[in-house]
């Protein structure tokens, strides 16, 4: 069974060390996502309809809102993955137009080769998270060096702007979805509220975001769940009810299928980081 080994979180987003031996469902995140193998077997991620290899010498690079899934080969040993989920606002402090990491097309390829320096920074971050999980400032400094190097190597950041152009009807639907991820209208009602037929709404939404509306809604629910699990004090039953799940077991299955471990496990390792 997959498990969360360490989890750091803050203004930078979150960094998870995940020991994986199960696949994850197709999902997305609202920020750029970098995956680096820490140890174990080489493995693969499905990014859109392509297969991206994850090995010692390369990283998998996933843009915001880009659908992807972890594909675990049961014939292979488990893999420990350093997973970076990095907030655009934090990146924009390094360079203003790095805020474009909030939209599609920031990384130009699904995977890229790691330099010796980037490999060393990733290894140092893993070692520090394992040895000193509460060393937040030192972890963030390593993450900053690692992400600056990753973006300078793999992103076409000089040629992107900070704005992501989205049809105004899709923007209005997204605003509605973000306002209350737990109590979304059904997708047909959301289409009607946007003044569109269901088919036209789905087509415009997918063109603008790269995601079907339901996958986008699941992304919002997962991020709301993450915030509660990492920083909240409510019980998992309360979080489950707040996010609109019919039973805590359904919430736990949704969280595990999207994040790789149970919410209670994520909360336990997040508290190690917060123990400073």
Long-range contacts (C-beta under 8 A, 24 or more apart in sequence): 2-78, 2-256, 2-260, 2-261, 3-260, 3-261, 3-265, 4-259, 4-260, 4-261, 4-265, 4-266, 4-269, 5-80, 5-130, 5-269, 6-129, 6-130, 6-133, 6-269, 6-272, 6-273, 7-230, 7-266, 7-269, 7-270, 7-272, 7-273, 8-129, 8-133, 8-136, 8-139, 8-140, 8-143, 8-273, 9-230, 9-231, 9-270, 9-273, 10-136, 10-140, 11-87, 11-89, 11-90, 12-86, 12-87, 12-90, 12-140, 12-143, 12-144, 13-84, 13-85, 13-86, 13-87, 13-90, 14-85, 14-226, 14-230, 15-82, 15-83, 15-84, 15-85, 15-125, 15-129, 15-139, 15-143, 16-82, 16-83, 16-85, 16-260, 17-80, 17-81, 17-82, 17-83, 17-126, 17-129, 17-130, 18-80, 18-81, 18-83, 18-260, 18-261, 19-78, 19-79, 19-80, 20-70, 20-72, 20-78, 20-79, 20-80, 20-81, 20-260, 21-72, 21-77, 21-78, 21-79, 22-72, 22-260, 23-69, 23-70, 23-71, 23-72, 24-69, 24-70, 24-257, 24-258, 24-259, 24-260, 25-69, 25-257, 25-258, 26-67, 26-68, 26-69, 26-215, 27-67, 27-68, 27-69, 27-215, 27-218, 27-219, 27-222, 27-258, 28-64, 28-65, 28-66, 28-67, 28-68, 28-210, 28-211, 28-215, 28-216, 28-219, 29-62, 29-64, 29-65, 29-85, 29-219, 29-222, 29-223, 30-64, 30-65, 30-102, 30-219, 30-220, 30-223, 31-64, 31-85, 31-86, 31-87, 31-88, 31-101, 31-102, 32-61, 32-62, 32-63, 32-64, 32-86, 32-88, 32-91, 32-101, 32-106, 32-107, 33-61, 33-62, 33-63, 33-64, 33-66, 33-68, 33-83, 33-84, 33-85, 33-86, 34-59, 34-60, 34-61, 34-62, 34-83, 34-84, 34-86, 34-147, 34-150, 35-59, 35-60, 35-61, 35-62, 35-81, 35-82, 35-83, 35-84, 36-60, 36-81, 36-82, 36-84, 36-114, 36-122, 37-79, 37-80, 37-81, 37-82, 38-80, 38-81, 38-82, 38-122, 38-123, 38-126, 39-79, 39-80, 40-77, 40-78, 40-79, 40-80, 41-73, 41-76, 41-77, 41-78, 41-79, 42-76, 42-79, 43-70, 43-71, 43-72, 43-73, 43-76, 43-79, 43-81, 44-71, 44-73, 45-69, 45-70, 45-71, 45-110, 46-70, 46-71, 47-110, 48-210, 50-110, 52-110, 52-111, 53-111, 54-79, 54-81, 54-111, 56-119, 57-113, 57-114, 57-119, 58-111, 58-112, 58-113, 58-114, 59-111, 59-112, 59-114, 59-118, 59-150, 59-154, 60-110, 60-111, 61-107, 61-109, 61-110, 61-111, 61-112, 61-150, 61-154, 62-107, 62-110, 63-101, 63-103, 63-104, 63-105, 63-106, 63-107, 64-88, 64-101, 64-102, 64-103, 64-104, 64-106, 65-103, 65-104, 65-209, 65-210, 65-211, 65-216, 65-219, 66-104, 66-210, 67-210, 67-211, 67-215, 70-260, 82-122, 82-125, 82-126, 84-143, 84-146, 84-147, 86-143, 86-147, 91-147, 91-151, 92-162, 94-144, 94-148, 95-157, 96-162, 97-157, 97-160, 97-161, 97-162, 98-151, 98-157, 99-162, 100-157, 100-160, 100-161, 100-162, 100-163, 100-164, 101-151, 101-155, 102-164, 103-164, 104-164, 104-209, 104-210, 105-156, 105-160, 106-155, 106-156, 106-157, 106-160, 107-154, 107-155, 108-154, 108-155, 108-156, 109-154, 112-153, 112-154, 115-149, 115-153, 117-149, 118-146, 118-149, 118-150, 118-153, 121-145, 121-146, 121-149, 122-146, 133-269, 133-272, 133-273, 133-275, 134-272, 134-273, 134-274, 134-275, 134-276, 135-276, 136-273, 136-276, 139-273, 166-208, 166-209, 167-204, 167-207, 167-208, 169-194, 169-195, 169-196, 169-201, 169-204, 170-194, 170-204, 170-205, 170-208, 170-209, 173-201, 173-205, 173-213, 174-209, 174-216, 177-213, 177-216, 177-217, 177-220, 178-220, 181-217, 181-220, 181-221, 181-223, 181-224, 181-243, 182-221, 182-224, 182-242, 182-243, 182-244, 183-244, 184-217, 184-244, 187-213, 187-214, 218-254, 218-258, 221-254, 222-254, 222-255, 222-258, 222-259, 225-251, 225-254, 225-255, 225-263, 226-259, 226-266, 229-255, 229-263, 229-266, 229-267, 229-270, 230-266, 230-267, 230-270, 231-270, 236-263, 236-264, 239-263
